[in-house]
Amino acid sequence: MAERASDRVVRLLGMIAYLDRHEDASVDQLAEQFGVTPRQVMADVDTLWVTGTPGYLPYDLIDFDSLALDRGVVRLTESRNMTRPLRLSAREGVALVAALRALDAGLAGALDDERAAVVRSALHKLTAAVGDAAGTVDVTLTLAAQPAVAAALAQALRDGRRLHLRYVNAADVASERDVDPVRLVTDADRSYLLAWCHAVEGERLFRVDRILAARVLDEPAERHEVTGGEFLPGPEGDLVTLRLRSRARWIAETSPVEDVRNLDDGSFEVDLRVVSHAWLRHLVLQAADDVLAIHPQGVADEVAATARATLAAYGPLAVDPRDA
């Protein structure tokens, strides 16, 4: 999958902090520490080398020892104050208090005792540091799920128990399955249950608002190796290629993309392994103005038919007044 820009930024910041504590780390050591290839480490160093503070002249940039790098050793010589202790403004402190209170109130039941204690300890310390301003914060975090479903998810995650789910997918097809829950995963818009699904013998992400019913079973959940919370379709999915304008780059960062190819005219191509054609149609219609080509032709025909049916459903409202 194409790397999200936000994920790379987090790794770049983490790399600076790591190099500040580990002088003369090798390229291979950094690759192992951050779960990337040595080639990616070198690309990250190249990016950091031209990153800095306004002015962006050589003495304003993060710097490395080039002679050490020639020997495969990454030595940080100028961090541009990236390693100094973080100081929070009152506004930033209040935002963190709000986030921790919401987490404690909404998801504490899904955390084990150790993690719940960490959340509450951090909340207590931040509340004391922020002072009176923390008293103005009143935030509630809720899962977009039925109360009974949310309670079952929390209990199963806390007690390590298997779940029986009734779930409806993006194609509006309902199914029932037993899963071993791993953790809750959230992004800017949705909450998901990352779990090992026994129906397909693999990990799956279940959108919480699509779980129609959840029942905690007597069987303990088994431990499984998982990739970390991103849906990665298997080789059984159909390979689809989209050619897109540059402003649709968000597709490469938010979808399970197998390959990205930049083209000379500024557009780019992405290869996706598609399990649900309903999901693909929805994705393409979101970016309709920026889609230049779709391959294979059968998939392009499906998307075009869906677009025409959608416009037809609007009736007279779909007619451009200039064409009337």
Backbone torsions as a table, in degrees:
resi	resn	phi	psi	omega
1	MET	NA	139.3	177.1
2	ALA	-60.3	137.7	-177.1
3	GLU	-72.7	136.3	174.9
4	ARG	-71.6	143.4	178.7
5	ALA	-59.0	-39.7	-179.1
6	SER	-63.4	-37.1	179.1
7	ASP	-65.7	-38.8	-179.5
8	ARG	-69.6	-38.5	178.4
9	VAL	-59.8	-43.7	178.6
10	VAL	-60.6	-42.6	-179.9
11	ARG	-66.2	-40.9	179.9
12	LEU	-62.1	-43.1	177.6
13	LEU	-64.9	-41.3	178.3
14	GLY	-64.8	-33.9	-179.8
15	MET	-65.6	-39.8	178.1
16	ILE	-62.7	-46.0	179.9
17	ALA	-62.7	-39.5	-179.6
18	TYR	-66.0	-44.1	-178.7
19	LEU	-67.7	-27.8	176.5
20	ASP	-67.0	-30.7	-179.2
21	ARG	-95.1	-20.5	-176.5
22	HIS	-124.9	90.6	-178.7
23	GLU	-68.6	140.6	177.4
24	ASP	61.1	47.0	174.6
25	ALA	-75.8	139.3	179.0
26	SER	-78.5	160.6	177.4
27	VAL	-59.7	-42.2	-179.6
28	ASP	-65.1	-37.0	178.4
29	GLN	-64.0	-43.0	177.8
30	LEU	-65.5	-39.8	179.3
31	ALA	-60.8	-43.0	179.3
32	GLU	-68.2	-40.4	-178.1
33	GLN	-63.0	-39.1	-174.2
34	PHE	-105.9	6.1	173.4
35	GLY	66.5	36.9	177.8
36	VAL	-129.7	178.2	179.0
37	THR	-85.2	157.3	174.1
38	PRO	-56.3	-35.2	178.0
39	ARG	-62.1	-39.8	178.8
40	GLN	-67.5	-36.3	176.6
41	VAL	-59.3	-44.5	179.7
42	MET	-64.6	-38.1	177.1
43	ALA	-64.8	-38.3	178.4
44	ASP	-65.7	-41.9	177.8
45	VAL	-61.5	-41.9	178.2
46	ASP	-60.7	-38.9	178.8
47	THR	-67.5	-45.0	179.7
48	LEU	-63.4	-31.7	-176.9
49	TRP	-64.0	-24.3	179.1
50	VAL	-110.9	24.2	-180.0
51	THR	-113.6	139.2	179.4
52	GLY	-173.5	-147.1	-177.1
53	THR	-108.5	161.0	-176.8
54	PRO	-49.0	140.4	-169.3
55	GLY	116.2	-52.3	173.2
56	TYR	53.2	29.0	169.5
57	LEU	-85.0	168.6	-175.2
58	PRO	-50.7	-39.2	-178.2
59	TYR	-80.4	-0.8	175.7
60	ASP	-99.0	-0.9	-170.8
61	LEU	-105.5	154.4	169.3
62	ILE	-61.9	139.9	-172.8
63	ASP	-134.1	152.8	178.7
64	PHE	-130.6	161.2	175.5
65	ASP	-80.3	107.8	-175.5
66	SER	-67.7	-33.4	179.0
67	LEU	-66.7	-40.0	177.8
68	ALA	-65.6	-38.3	-179.2
69	LEU	-63.8	-33.4	176.6
70	ASP	-61.6	-24.3	178.4
71	ARG	-94.2	6.9	-179.6
72	GLY	82.6	18.5	-179.7
73	VAL	-115.7	131.6	-179.8
74	VAL	-101.7	111.7	-178.9
75	ARG	-119.4	117.0	-179.7
76	LEU	-81.2	123.5	179.8
77	THR	-109.8	-19.0	177.9
78	GLU	-149.7	118.1	-176.1
79	SER	-101.8	-3.7	-178.0
80	ARG	54.0	43.2	176.1
81	ASN	65.2	17.0	179.2
82	MET	-72.7	-16.1	-176.4
83	THR	-101.9	1.7	179.5
84	ARG	-73.3	154.8	-179.3
85	PRO	-56.2	140.8	-179.3
86	LEU	-74.5	130.6	176.2
87	ARG	-114.9	124.2	-177.0
88	LEU	-94.7	139.5	170.2
89	SER	-76.6	167.5	178.4
90	ALA	-59.2	-40.6	-179.2
91	ARG	-64.1	-43.0	178.7
92	GLU	-65.8	-38.6	178.3
93	GLY	-63.4	-43.1	178.2
94	VAL	-62.8	-39.8	178.9
95	ALA	-62.2	-40.3	179.1
96	LEU	-69.2	-39.3	176.2
97	VAL	-60.2	-43.7	179.4
98	ALA	-60.8	-44.1	-179.1
99	ALA	-64.4	-43.1	-178.7
100	LEU	-69.1	-37.2	177.3
101	ARG	-65.0	-41.1	178.6
102	ALA	-64.3	-41.7	178.6
103	LEU	-63.6	-44.7	-178.7
104	ASP	-64.7	-41.4	-177.1
105	ALA	-75.5	-37.5	-172.4
106	GLY	-93.1	-30.4	-173.1
107	LEU	-124.7	4.3	-177.0
108	ALA	-57.2	-33.2	-179.6
109	GLY	-66.8	-19.2	179.4
110	ALA	-91.9	-4.1	-179.3
111	LEU	-98.1	146.9	173.4
112	ASP	-73.7	171.9	-173.7
113	ASP	-60.2	-38.5	-176.9
114	GLU	-66.5	-46.5	-179.4
115	ARG	-68.7	-39.0	177.8
116	ALA	-61.7	-37.9	179.2
117	ALA	-66.0	-36.8	178.3
118	VAL	-64.4	-44.7	179.5
119	VAL	-60.4	-46.4	-176.5
120	ARG	-70.0	-34.2	177.0
121	SER	-65.2	-45.6	178.3
122	ALA	-63.1	-40.5	179.3
123	LEU	-62.8	-43.1	-179.4
124	HIS	-62.2	-44.6	-177.4
125	LYS	-68.5	-42.3	179.7
126	LEU	-67.2	-39.5	178.8
127	THR	-60.9	-41.7	178.4
128	ALA	-65.9	-38.3	-178.3
129	ALA	-71.3	-37.7	-178.4
130	VAL	-73.8	-33.7	177.1
131	GLY	81.9	-141.9	-173.0
132	ASP	-61.1	-29.7	-177.5
133	ALA	-61.7	-28.3	-179.4
134	ALA	-65.7	-23.8	-178.9
135	GLY	-69.7	-15.8	-179.5
136	THR	-86.0	-5.7	-174.5
137	VAL	-88.5	126.6	176.6
138	ASP	-143.2	95.7	-174.1
139	VAL	-126.4	139.6	176.2
140	THR	-122.1	127.1	176.6
141	LEU	-103.2	124.5	179.5
142	THR	-127.7	144.9	172.3
143	LEU	-78.4	142.6	177.6
144	ALA	-77.9	66.7	-176.4
145	ALA	-144.0	158.6	173.4
146	GLN	-61.4	145.9	-178.4
147	PRO	-53.7	-40.3	-179.2
148	ALA	-66.4	-36.5	178.5
149	VAL	-68.0	-46.9	179.6
150	ALA	-59.1	-40.8	179.4
151	ALA	-65.5	-40.3	179.5
152	ALA	-66.0	-41.2	178.8
153	LEU	-62.5	-45.3	-179.7
154	ALA	-61.8	-43.9	-179.0
155	GLN	-64.8	-44.3	-178.0
156	ALA	-65.1	-40.8	179.3
157	LEU	-68.3	-39.3	-178.7
158	ARG	-69.6	-41.9	-173.7
159	ASP	-95.9	-3.4	179.8
160	GLY	68.0	45.6	-176.7
161	ARG	-114.0	154.5	177.6
162	ARG	-75.0	150.6	-180.0
163	LEU	-118.4	145.7	168.1
164	HIS	-107.0	121.1	-176.5
165	LEU	-112.6	146.0	163.5
166	ARG	-112.1	118.4	-166.6
167	TYR	-133.3	142.7	175.9
168	VAL	-116.2	128.8	-176.3
169	ASN	-89.8	-173.7	-176.1
170	ALA	-65.6	-22.1	178.8
171	ALA	-88.5	8.7	179.3
172	ASP	65.5	33.8	177.2
173	VAL	-107.7	122.7	-178.7
174	ALA	-90.0	145.9	177.5
175	SER	-148.9	163.7	176.2
176	GLU	-122.6	141.7	-175.4
177	ARG	-159.3	155.5	174.0
178	ASP	-99.6	136.2	-177.8
179	VAL	-136.1	152.6	170.7
180	ASP	-102.3	107.5	-175.7
181	PRO	-68.3	142.5	178.6
182	VAL	-109.2	-55.3	178.4
183	ARG	-169.8	167.8	172.7
184	LEU	-89.1	139.8	-179.7
185	VAL	-124.9	135.5	179.9
186	THR	-128.7	152.4	168.0
187	ASP	-128.7	-161.1	-174.9
188	ALA	-66.2	-24.6	-171.9
189	ASP	-120.8	-27.7	-169.3
190	ARG	-131.7	162.3	170.0
191	SER	-118.5	142.4	-176.8
192	TYR	-133.2	151.4	170.2
193	LEU	-101.3	117.1	172.7
194	LEU	-86.5	123.3	-174.9
195	ALA	-150.2	160.7	172.2
196	TRP	-92.6	117.2	-176.3
197	CYS	-93.0	122.5	-178.5
198	HIS	-76.8	-17.8	179.0
199	ALA	-69.5	-33.8	-178.8
200	VAL	-113.5	-1.5	-178.2
201	GLU	53.5	51.1	178.5
202	GLY	-165.3	167.8	179.4
203	GLU	-77.3	147.4	179.5
204	ARG	-144.6	152.9	171.3
205	LEU	-103.4	125.3	179.1
206	PHE	-110.6	117.6	177.7
207	ARG	-65.1	125.3	-171.4
208	VAL	-60.3	-37.3	-177.8
209	ASP	-74.7	-4.7	176.0
210	ARG	-103.3	1.7	175.5
211	ILE	-82.2	111.6	-176.0
212	LEU	-77.9	-33.2	-180.0
213	ALA	-157.4	148.7	179.0
214	ALA	-142.2	133.0	-179.3
215	ARG	-131.4	127.6	179.4
216	VAL	-76.4	128.0	-178.6
217	LEU	-96.2	167.4	-179.7
218	ASP	-74.6	-26.7	-176.2
219	GLU	-68.9	138.1	174.4
220	PRO	-70.3	146.5	176.9
221	ALA	-72.3	136.4	176.9
222	GLU	-82.9	157.1	177.0
223	ARG	-86.5	136.7	-179.5
224	HIS	-136.0	148.4	173.5
225	GLU	-78.4	124.7	-179.7
226	VAL	-125.6	159.7	-176.0
227	THR	-83.4	-17.1	174.0
228	GLY	123.8	3.0	172.7
229	GLY	119.6	5.9	176.7
230	GLU	-109.0	137.0	178.1
231	PHE	-74.7	120.9	179.1
232	LEU	-122.8	101.6	-177.9
233	PRO	-63.4	147.4	-179.0
234	GLY	-80.1	178.7	-177.1
235	PRO	-67.2	-11.2	179.2
236	GLU	-74.4	-14.2	178.8
237	GLY	-71.5	157.9	178.4
238	ASP	-77.6	137.0	177.9
239	LEU	-85.6	120.5	-178.8
240	VAL	-123.5	137.3	178.4
241	THR	-113.1	128.7	175.7
242	LEU	-113.6	133.4	170.0
243	ARG	-105.0	127.2	-168.9
244	LEU	-133.3	153.2	171.3
245	ARG	-69.4	159.6	-174.1
246	SER	-58.5	-34.7	-175.4
247	ARG	-70.8	-7.3	174.7
248	ALA	-94.0	22.4	-179.5
249	ARG	-58.9	-22.4	-180.0
250	TRP	-58.3	-27.3	179.7
251	ILE	-64.0	-40.5	-179.8
252	ALA	-67.9	-23.9	-177.1
253	GLU	-95.3	-15.7	-175.2
254	THR	-118.6	-3.2	-177.3
255	SER	-117.5	157.2	179.5
256	PRO	-74.0	77.6	-174.8
257	VAL	-88.1	135.0	177.6
258	GLU	-84.6	-35.5	-177.1
259	ASP	-153.8	149.2	177.5
260	VAL	-129.6	130.9	179.6
261	ARG	-127.9	119.8	177.6
262	ASN	-82.8	135.9	-177.4
263	LEU	-107.2	158.7	-172.9
264	ASP	-63.6	-27.2	-177.1
265	ASP	-85.7	6.0	179.1
266	GLY	97.1	-14.9	175.4
267	SER	-81.8	177.8	178.7
268	PHE	-150.0	162.6	177.3
269	GLU	-117.8	143.8	174.0
270	VAL	-127.7	141.8	173.1
271	ASP	-104.7	128.1	178.8
272	LEU	-123.9	141.8	172.7
273	ARG	-96.1	111.6	-169.1
274	VAL	-105.9	122.7	174.7
275	VAL	-93.8	-43.4	-178.7
276	SER	-110.2	113.9	178.1
277	HIS	-69.2	-25.3	175.8
278	ALA	-63.1	-41.5	177.1
279	TRP	-61.9	-43.9	-178.9
280	LEU	-64.0	-43.3	179.5
281	ARG	-60.6	-42.2	178.8
282	HIS	-62.4	-42.8	-179.8
283	LEU	-62.6	-47.0	-176.8
284	VAL	-66.5	-39.1	179.5
285	LEU	-65.8	-30.1	175.8
286	GLN	-64.0	-33.1	-176.5
287	ALA	-110.3	26.5	-169.9
288	ALA	-53.2	-40.9	-177.1
289	ASP	-67.1	-18.7	-175.3
290	ASP	-109.8	4.9	179.2
291	VAL	-88.0	120.5	-178.8
292	LEU	-98.2	-31.5	-179.1
293	ALA	-162.8	152.2	176.9
294	ILE	-133.8	135.5	176.6
295	HIS	-134.4	136.0	8.4
296	PRO	-79.0	168.6	-174.5
297	GLN	-62.1	-35.5	-179.6
298	GLY	-59.3	-38.3	178.3
299	VAL	-69.6	-40.5	177.1
300	ALA	-59.6	-40.6	178.9
301	ASP	-64.6	-39.1	178.2
302	GLU	-60.9	-47.0	-178.5
303	VAL	-63.6	-43.1	180.0
304	ALA	-63.2	-40.4	179.2
305	ALA	-64.4	-39.7	178.1
306	THR	-64.7	-41.6	179.4
307	ALA	-63.6	-42.5	179.7
308	ARG	-65.2	-40.5	179.1
309	ALA	-65.1	-37.0	178.6
310	THR	-64.9	-44.4	178.5
311	LEU	-64.5	-39.6	-180.0
312	ALA	-62.9	-32.5	-179.2
313	ALA	-65.6	-23.8	178.6
314	TYR	-80.5	-14.5	178.4
315	GLY	60.5	-134.7	-178.2
316	PRO	-59.0	-26.1	-179.2
317	LEU	-65.1	-21.9	-177.0
318	ALA	-83.9	-5.9	-177.7
319	VAL	-85.6	126.3	176.4
320	ASP	-68.9	125.5	-178.7
321	PRO	-54.4	-28.6	-179.9
322	ARG	-69.1	-20.3	179.9
323	ASP	-94.1	-8.5	-175.7
324	ALA	-74.0	NA	NA
